[in-house]
Amino acid sequence: MEKDETTKLPQEELTEIAKILRLDILKATTRAGSGHLSSSFSSVELLTALFFNGILRYRPDEPLWPKRDRFIMSKGHAAPLLYAVLAKAGYFPKEELWRLREAGSPVQGHPILGKMPGVEATTGSLGQGISLGIGHILGGRITGKKYRVYVLIGDGECQAGQIWESAMAASHFKTHELMVILDYNKFQEMGPVSREMGLEPLIDKWQSFGWYTAEVDGHDIGAVTKKIHSLQEIKDQPTILVAHTVKGKGVSFVEQDYTWHGRAIKDPEQYKAAEKEILCG
């Protein structure tokens, strides 16, 4: 009998983990002098719930365990968050985070399959994550393996045509093993999503493609966990959890300011202020 392959921590520890992840993202991007800080911050609680609250089945000491659940970071520019989570989960030493975006480093600005343990897909180009997730599921069906696939996508990413092609395919193949989580922080690199290319009525769109939908406060770890568990009960159709989040969550001068999309905090005084806000948050 296999041991329990999930990690489930008390609520107070989960809150502390979210702070640690933000501090690690802050330090890594500042040391690199670049990186997608605000896009990483908006998804912190989502990945905290997945990896540390009894949802995702994984073995850090056996990254390619065949029965593992898969997590695909489709919004690949949030790689600093993915790396911070994988380090916290025990896939590799935390010190690797400080090599973010260095020439020759495996800790690149977007995830690259085969470079770091725990990275399930190369996602430098937006829009591809759901397609990759479907591939994992269909492959599992052929080989007789049972696992779930979770894909995190961004709202600006939903403007990509491949998102909707894959949404149609997922429904056609009845991939109930697939769950997409949408980080709906309402901003993209050049401005508000509603101005650049609006997505509403977003829920209606996904439902029209045959998906079961739900919404949640993306910064409430407990609520996210409950919603994910409820969506796991859905059969014969893929599911999407639309998580309402704040871009740059945790640092007031970064929150909702889209100009921070691809910038790191370089000013020492701003760094100290951001660090203090995260610690006190």
N, C-alpha and C positions, 0 to 999 in steps of 0.2 A: 504493500500500500504506500503510495507516495505521500510525502508530507505536504502540509499546506504550503502552497507556493505563492501566497499573497502576503503582503505586509499591511497590518492594520494597527494603527497607533491611536492613542487617546486624542481627543479634540485639542487639548492644550499643546500637545506635541506637534500636531499638524499645523497649528497657528505659528509655532516657533519655526517649523520647517519652512513655511512660506516666507518668513522673515529672512531666514538663512539663504534661501534661494535668491531672493531679491538682492541681498548683500553680495552674494557671489557673482550675480549678473552685473551688478554695479562695478565691482572690483575688476572683473574680467574685461568688460568693455572699456573702462577707463584706462587700464593698463595697455589695452590694444590701441586705444585712441580712436576706435571706431566700433561699429556694431549696432544692432537694433535693440536698444534698451527698452523703449516704450512698448514695442510689440511683444517683447518677452515678458515685461511686467504684467500685461493685461491677462496673461494666461497662467500665471503662477498657481492660483488656487485650483484651476482645472487639472493641472498635472499633479499637484499635491494630492488631490482626491484619487486620481487614477493609480498612482504609484504607491501611495502610502496609507490608503484607507480601505484596503481589502477588496480591490477591484481587479487590477492587472495581475496575472499569473506570470512570474518570471523568476529566473535564477541568475543572479549577477555573476556567480562563479561558473555558470554554464550558459553563456549568452545565446548560443545556438540550440538550446534545448528544443527539440522538435515540437513539444506540446505547449510551448510558451504562447501567451497572447502576444499579439503584435501591436506596437504603437508606432504610427507614422506621423511625423511632423511635416504636414503638407506645407504649412506656412514656414518654409525653411529658413527665412531670415530670423526667426525666433530661435535659432540654434543655440545662443547663449543659455537660454532656459533649458533646452533639451540636455545640453552638456552638464549643467548644474544639477539637474534631476538625476541623471545617470551616475554622476559622481556621488551624490548623496545616497543613492540606492546601492552603491558599492561596486559598480562596474569598473571603475578605475580610480586612482588617487586624485584627490581634490586639486593637487598641485598642477595637474594637467590643464585645468581651467585657465591658468595664467599664461598659457601658450596660445590663447585665442588669436587667430588671424596672423600668427607669425609665419613667415616664409618657411616652408618645409614641415610645418606642424600638422599633425592629424586633426587638430582642433580648428577647423576652418570656419569661415563666416557662414557657410551653409553646410548642412550635414552631408557626409559622403559615405556611402555604404562601403564597409571594409576598412575604414580608417580608425574608427573607435568602436569598442564593444558596446552593444545596446542600440546602435544606430541601425534601423531596419531599412532605410531607403535614402537614396540621394535625391534631395528635393530643392535644388537650386532654382528650378523653373517652377513658377506657381501654377497650380491647377492640376497637378499630376497625382496627388496623394490618394484620392479616392480610387482612381484607376489601379494604382499599385495595391491598394487594399483589396479590391475585387480579385486581383490576380492571386494574392495570398489565399483568399478564401476558396477560389476555384481549385487552386493547387492542393489545398488541404482536403477538399472533397475527393480529388483523384487519388490521393495517397492514404485516405482514410484517417486523417488526423483531425481532431476537434479542437479548435481554438477560436478565440474572438479577435477581431481586428478593430482597433480604435484609430481614427484619423482626425487630427486637429487641422481645421482649415480657418482661413481668415475671411473677413467680410469683403475686403477689396479683391481678394482672390476669387470670390464668387462672380466676378465680372468676366472670368475666363470661360470660354466656351467648353473646354474640356471638363469643367466641373459638371456642367449639365449633361454632357454626353455620358459621363460616368454615372451620374444620378439615374439616367434612363437605363443604363446597363445593369446597375445594382438592383433596380426594381425588377427588371426582366428576369434576372437570375435568382430572385427571391433571397438575396443575401442577408438573412436575418442575423448572421454572425457579424455583420458590419455595423459599427456605430460611428457616425460622424459627429464631432463636436465643433460647433461654429463659434469662434471667438468674435462676437459681435460688438466690437468696441466703437463702431460708427465712424472711424477715421482710417484713411490710407495715406500713402506718402505725400500726395499733393493736396490733400484737403479732406473735407467731410465726404464720406461715401455717398451721401444723398445728393451732393452737388456734382461729384465726378461721374457717377453712374449709379443711380438709386436702385436698391434691391427690393423695395417694398412693392406689393405685399409678399414678404419673404416666406412666411409660413405657408401661404396659399400656393406659392410656386413649388415648394418641396412636396407638399401634399399632392399637387397635380401630377408630380412625377412618380407617385406611388409610395412615398415615404411616410412613415409614422413620425410625427413631430412632437416635441416638447420644448418648453422654455424654462430658464432658470436664471437666478442671480449668480453669475459666474464667479463671484468672489465669496460666496457662502459655501465652504467646503462640505458641510453637512448636507445642504440642499442639493449640491451637485452629486454627491454620493447617492442619495436617495433616488434622484431622478435617473441616474445611470442604472441602478439596480432595477428600477421599474421598467426601463426600456429593454433590459435584458430578457424580460418575459415575453416580448413581442415576437411572434412567429410569422414566417412567410413574407416578411418585407423588411427592408433596411430601415434604420432609425437615425434621426438627427436630433441632437440636443442643441438648441440655440441658446448660447450663454451670453447674457447681457453683461458686458464688462466695461471697464474704463481704461482707455489707452494710457499707459504710463502709470497705472495704479500704484500708489504707495509713496509717490513723491509729488507734492502739490504743484511745483512749477513745471513738471513734465506732463502731468495729467491733462488730457484733452488738447494738448498743444502738438499738432501734427508735425511741426517743424523738427521735433525730436525724433521723428520716425527712424532715421538712419544715423543719428548722431550719438556720440558718447559724451558723458559729462567730463570735461577736461579741467575746468577751473577748480582749483583746490578748495575754495570756499563753498562753491556749489556742491562739490563732492561731500564735504563735511555736513552740509545742510541736508543733503539727500540721505546720507547714512544715518543721521539723527532722526529724521522722519520715519525711516524704515524701522529703526530700533524701537521707536516710541509708538508706532502704528498699531 
